[in-house]
Amino acid sequence: MRTIMEQRSFTDPKVINHFDIKDIPANRFLKDVYLDIPGITMVFDLEGSSASIRQRGARDFVDVHTEVFNNLTTIIYKREGIIEKFPGDGISAHFLAPPTPGDNIEDGLALARAFAVDALLEIRRYMIMQNQSISYRVVLWSGKDTIATQIGNDFHTEVISVGDGVNTAHKLEKEVKNRGCRFGMDSFLKDSYLKRSPSTAFVPHRLPSDLRTEENSFWYGIE
């Protein structure tokens, strides 16, 4: 069996360069094992992407949706968000709780929720202007314990996020789809959303048993 070094030597340099990611420098973490990033996790997902790729091909999917993802990325960064990853047909992003007087985490989370909701509203406006056949979902979830850490080795290192808010946001995406909703979020984000769009009708749903906590037993959807 070839070692990693031997395997790499047979890899076309063009392929290595194509997948070389430099937007998050390794020295950002210095010698720390992890970085605390409490805030809001956003999961954006395009519906029907697998069927689209099977029917029309991967190149066509990329050609059609690259502009959409470029614009969504701009919206997220405009609202103080960061992109963690693009999982093929979606986006995983975070809106971090900024420092506040006295380092009050609740005050910081309230600001992060405002950023996340503003981004969601702008994403909604943008998607309305796009081809109406593009169906999508967005989940927002608060997380006090969210951390970022590095995994991998010298050849491939990635930054990943871990925490209850991250776990809930990603698992809830399928539940939001099954309930026929476009958006799903926790009660705190729902309140923040209503401040910006008071006439919105939210539908409460029980969280799956494995996602319930003392703080959250329901999620709130917009159909």
Disulfide bonds with the S-S distance in Angstrom:
none
